[in-house]
Amino acid sequence: MKYRIVHKTSYSSADPVSVGHNEAWLTPRCTQSQSVLAHRIDIEPQPSTRVVLNDYFGNTVTQFLFNQGYSKLLISAINEVEIVTPAKWVTSPPWEVVLADVQAHYSHEALQAFEFTFDSPRCRRSTAFADYGASSFHPDRPILEVLADLLERFFVDFKYDSTATTVSTPVEQVFRQRRGVCQDFAHLLISILRSLGFAARYVSGYLRTLPPPGKPRLVGADASHAWLSVYCGPLGWIDIDPTNKQFPTTDHLTIAWGRDYTDVAPVKGVYIGGSSPQLSVSVDVCPINELPAAESLDASAT
Amino acid sequence: MTVYAAPGQYLRVPHTVPTLVYHEMLDRLGNPRPAWKSFVERIPNVTVTDFAHRAQQAEQLLDENGVTFNIFHDGQQSQRPWSLDLFPFIIGANEWDNLAGGLRQRARLLDRVVRDCYGPRELIQNGVLPPEVLFANPGFLRPFVGIHQGPQSITLFATELARGPDGGWRAMADRAEAPAGAAFALENRIAVSRAMPPSLHDPLVRRLAPFFLALQNRLKALGQKLSENPRIVLLSPGAKYPYYFEDVYLARYLGYTLVEGADLAVRDDRVFLKTLAGLVPIDVIISRGVERGIDPLELGGGEPHGIPGLLKVIREGKVAVANVPGCGLIESPIFMAFLPQICQYWLGEDLQLKSIPTWWCGDQGQLKEVMGRFTELVIKPAFQASGGEEVIVSRLDPEGRRELIDQITAHPYKYVAQELIARSAVPVFRNGEVQNGHAAIRTFLTANQDDYDVMPGGLVRVAPTPDPMVLSISAGDSSKDLWVLAESLVKPVSLLGDIDKPVVLRRTSAIFPSRVADDLFWFGQSLDRADFLCRLLRAVIERLTAESASDAPELPWLIRALADQGQVEPGFAIESFLVQLPTLTDELPRMISNVEESRGVAAAISEMDRLASLERLWMSPDTFRKVRETALAFLESPETRWTGLVDVLEAINQLILDLAAVSGLLHDGMVRGPAWRLLDMGRRIERARNTASMLRSVMSVNATFERPVLKSLLEVIDCRMTYRARYFDNLQQNAVLDLCISDETSPRSIVSQLVALSDHVDALPNDGQSVLRNEEKRIVMMAVHAVRMVSPENLEQVPATALQQILLDVEKDMSTLSHVITRKYLLHSGIPRQITSGLELPQ
């Protein structure tokens, strides 16, 4: 499955910003099931300097600086990726084996995963979280069954509600009010799994959305999405999407991962001057075969 | 406390030795140890009175430094956390050389640990260090991975030492984030050398200067990859930071420009200092603030020493930072638990300088040991520089101990346990006698080639009891100079050196940061504003306190001027002002003394004082002292001292004299460079604006000018003598207005301010790109022109409508000029803010 994703972020400010430094996590990662066909980030106005580097977690970051400032900033990320259905695991080891593996961290992979078992700025462990998760962990239950059960319970217990939280709502409050959006759910399930000693990381990306039957696809109506990935010993990292109760296959497009949202927020920045900046974002995820012919593949690799 | 000596007698030293701790000066039998022998033998030649007097002198020397450097307004938070004890701490040559060897090994090891943790992580991959040391450590900052590329990351290193009852030294804590105290040690040395009785001077004491020379060389070497003559700045978190004093002292001693975050900016691929003359590239930054705040772009936060984009420049090798951000990692006490193994692993040798025995509770075996001797230990967070919270288990009640054990069991990896140490005793001169205190020593090292140089000395802090002392340098109640003896006489070295080297004559000095220019500009404005308000207030109060206040025809305009200036509320300036007079008389003292009245005289004085404190480096110590004194005298609880307007009048009169003194000191003392120009521009703009505004106030109240009104005008503008000399008592509108506005020989006339401003604007650095005059020059020239074109008819006209328009234009021009100057030269700085990318909520 091939997709084209256009992610536009714009800032405008009444007074011009005099100096601005920015970082963008907007370039997709290559994974076992995802390859990047083309990627490009257009920035208006032209930044004074621009560099591309890898962050600590191996994500691609674009840093750019405006010496002369701007009053309107437009960042357009245009990416084309191809996704194949990830390996389908029929059997998986008991969760105890996975837990022992990551806690002993003898292998290189387990040692790397161990980093994702601790607190991070947005995901804090607690006994309440551990208690919530514990009932899915029957003795000797295969880890994938445990995760499926957790997803099932989580989906029943937590309601998607875009008015219930803001971007800074703490994970403990989400747990209490049982409502939130994908980011809250990812943070919370990460916290629950870490509270039990497992390694879990935050994945930022996009989800292909299908228009209601009979309606045309609306351009720009999509949004960025977030889910999580759990270290499952010999199986490696397995993605799960608590918002949609899914083990992602070909509809989830991965941009970046980290300990939580703070590591991979799509655009970060520091500016001097300016006043009350206005932000607007539009995301469009479109299968390439549905694109008008003229538009396809003009995003060249940079 | 035992009394060993009484006043009037000769100084005597104790002979009794405490049993439970090591005594630095005396052996078990009460005889002086070899290093102290010569000092102790000479002590009986000194009288208690003499020593006490000299001890006081030493304190005074420090206080004087404090006057120069102390910025804390309330006077409570001292620039030095402790007093200085004249009695030195002495260590012999052999013992010190052993200790120094151990310290150097420690510095080399920990430096390598930092580079490994933020680099290849060999120690973790091979199981020498547990991975928690990074992954569970909030002090492990991932953006620092990859910036530790040089041969050494730690340039300045410090270790806290204590000596246990067995006589062995123990490292209590290691410091590498931005170790404080080296300059305090230097300051102690200078004060002690000056005050010590000549008979007690020891020619064998090693000098501290070579250490600072080595540090300078090292910093220069760091920058030489970028430029032959590297530009080095000392980056301070600023005046609110408790050790700001040390930053100022160190910057002066080493000869580097002291900067704050807003002074530096990343442009393209370099770090630049914003100066009045434009951007100057910087090669080396000595960073004195917490590393977590060093780059708001990659680390978040808004620390005063933060520079957005700095890490990128470090990564690209286009600036050297000492210490490289990330070195603070090794301050976590967890490293102490593994240092012996690391030493074996890398060097195949024993750790020479042992740490205080430390166990990490995250290790099963070590935790078992901790629980076995729980009550003898102190428990600390594993991932926080030691010196923060710690719990001495023996001081807890059974309930507290149970809670602590629960906490440790829940997250064992978060804790370390350490042995308690009973610190050694050392003689202290206190209250006219020699007593015993208990010492902690901070030692300092600087990188040199591939190794480290140890400062032969250090900062000794003394507490009255041998109990654990908090490991920050502000702990303890007095400090001492540390004398490290040499085998033979030492050659004097001084950083003030190069005395014989010829100099090239110059008329400019070090780079001049924009922030300083900004502060001085506003200092000038505050100074002149205060002066102007004082003169207005004096005129008002003199009339209010006279018998016939209600008959004075000039009072309405004076009060109107006060209202226009914002010193009193506008309500007082209404037509029926007579009704308001009693209220005004009652309210005036409060309005004058209230710092919260943002446009009042008290606020102006307080702002002056604040800015002078920040930029004291750029004015003479006398000027700074006079500003302080003036502010203290005027602002110190006036409500309680003032019983009526007469007292206020006296205070205002005094203030006018004090401000004149400040003005005189500035005028006589400041080199006519950019600092003076900016300050003077601030003054001139304010004065032109205020005079114009005052004249408009008077014209709005009086269509025609009666004699008393003209007299009061001359009074406020301080031209009575000039007027009398020229025109005797013949008070005429045109002559008075000429003095106020268009007389270029009158130092207070508007045109004089404008002409001076024109000169300043010409002298400011310019980009030189345009052949035409720039904006600020055009504004000033237009104003000069307008005022010079004032005609005799304008001055005589009743009512003076044409003049009013000119004055209004001058006021507007001055505001625009202030804005243009600020924008162009001063604030391309500003507070960096985070884009709240959080607004973008994934769904």
HADDOCK unambig.tbl for C-alpha pairs under 7 A between the chains (distance, minus, plus):
assign (segid A and resid 21 and name CA) (segid B and resid 297 and name CA) 6.84 0.50 0.50
assign (segid A and resid 21 and name CA) (segid B and resid 308 and name CA) 6.80 0.50 0.50
assign (segid A and resid 21 and name CA) (segid B and resid 309 and name CA) 6.83 0.50 0.50
assign (segid A and resid 48 and name CA) (segid B and resid 268 and name CA) 6.57 0.50 0.50
assign (segid A and resid 49 and name CA) (segid B and resid 268 and name CA) 5.65 0.50 0.50
assign (segid A and resid 56 and name CA) (segid B and resid 142 and name CA) 6.17 0.50 0.50
assign (segid A and resid 56 and name CA) (segid B and resid 143 and name CA) 6.83 0.50 0.50
assign (segid A and resid 67 and name CA) (segid B and resid 267 and name CA) 6.29 0.50 0.50
assign (segid A and resid 115 and name CA) (segid B and resid 135 and name CA) 5.04 0.50 0.50
assign (segid A and resid 118 and name CA) (segid B and resid 135 and name CA) 6.96 0.50 0.50
assign (segid A and resid 118 and name CA) (segid B and resid 136 and name CA) 5.88 0.50 0.50
assign (segid A and resid 167 and name CA) (segid B and resid 838 and name CA) 5.50 0.50 0.50
assign (segid A and resid 167 and name CA) (segid B and resid 839 and name CA) 6.68 0.50 0.50
assign (segid A and resid 167 and name CA) (segid B and resid 841 and name CA) 6.15 0.50 0.50
assign (segid A and resid 181 and name CA) (segid B and resid 843 and name CA) 5.78 0.50 0.50
assign (segid A and resid 182 and name CA) (segid B and resid 842 and name CA) 6.67 0.50 0.50
assign (segid A and resid 182 and name CA) (segid B and resid 843 and name CA) 5.20 0.50 0.50
assign (segid A and resid 183 and name CA) (segid B and resid 842 and name CA) 6.20 0.50 0.50
assign (segid A and resid 183 and name CA) (segid B and resid 843 and name CA) 6.89 0.50 0.50
assign (segid A and resid 223 and name CA) (segid B and resid 842 and name CA) 6.25 0.50 0.50
assign (segid A and resid 223 and name CA) (segid B and resid 843 and name CA) 6.11 0.50 0.50
assign (segid A and resid 224 and name CA) (segid B and resid 842 and name CA) 4.66 0.50 0.50
assign (segid A and resid 224 and name CA) (segid B and resid 843 and name CA) 6.14 0.50 0.50
assign (segid A and resid 225 and name CA) (segid B and resid 842 and name CA) 4.80 0.50 0.50
assign (segid A and resid 225 and name CA) (segid B and resid 843 and name CA) 5.14 0.50 0.50
assign (segid A and resid 226 and name CA) (segid B and resid 842 and name CA) 6.37 0.50 0.50
assign (segid A and resid 265 and name CA) (segid B and resid 837 and name CA) 6.98 0.50 0.50
assign (segid A and resid 267 and name CA) (segid B and resid 837 and name CA) 5.84 0.50 0.50
assign (segid A and resid 268 and name CA) (segid B and resid 835 and name CA) 6.22 0.50 0.50
assign (segid A and resid 268 and name CA) (segid B and resid 837 and name CA) 5.67 0.50 0.50
assign (segid A and resid 269 and name CA) (segid B and resid 297 and name CA) 5.95 0.50 0.50
assign (segid A and resid 269 and name CA) (segid B and resid 834 and name CA) 5.69 0.50 0.50
assign (segid A and resid 269 and name CA) (segid B and resid 835 and name CA) 5.03 0.50 0.50
assign (segid A and resid 270 and name CA) (segid B and resid 296 and name CA) 6.96 0.50 0.50
assign (segid A and resid 270 and name CA) (segid B and resid 297 and name CA) 5.72 0.50 0.50
assign (segid A and resid 270 and name CA) (segid B and resid 308 and name CA) 6.91 0.50 0.50
assign (segid A and resid 270 and name CA) (segid B and resid 832 and name CA) 5.91 0.50 0.50
assign (segid A and resid 270 and name CA) (segid B and resid 833 and name CA) 5.22 0.50 0.50
assign (segid A and resid 270 and name CA) (segid B and resid 834 and name CA) 4.43 0.50 0.50
assign (segid A and resid 270 and name CA) (segid B and resid 835 and name CA) 5.71 0.50 0.50
assign (segid A and resid 271 and name CA) (segid B and resid 832 and name CA) 5.31 0.50 0.50
assign (segid A and resid 271 and name CA) (segid B and resid 833 and name CA) 5.36 0.50 0.50
assign (segid A and resid 271 and name CA) (segid B and resid 834 and name CA) 6.50 0.50 0.50
assign (segid A and resid 272 and name CA) (segid B and resid 830 and name CA) 5.93 0.50 0.50
assign (segid A and resid 272 and name CA) (segid B and resid 831 and name CA) 6.01 0.50 0.50
assign (segid A and resid 272 and name CA) (segid B and resid 832 and name CA) 4.75 0.50 0.50
assign (segid A and resid 272 and name CA) (segid B and resid 833 and name CA) 6.32 0.50 0.50
assign (segid A and resid 273 and name CA) (segid B and resid 830 and name CA) 6.88 0.50 0.50
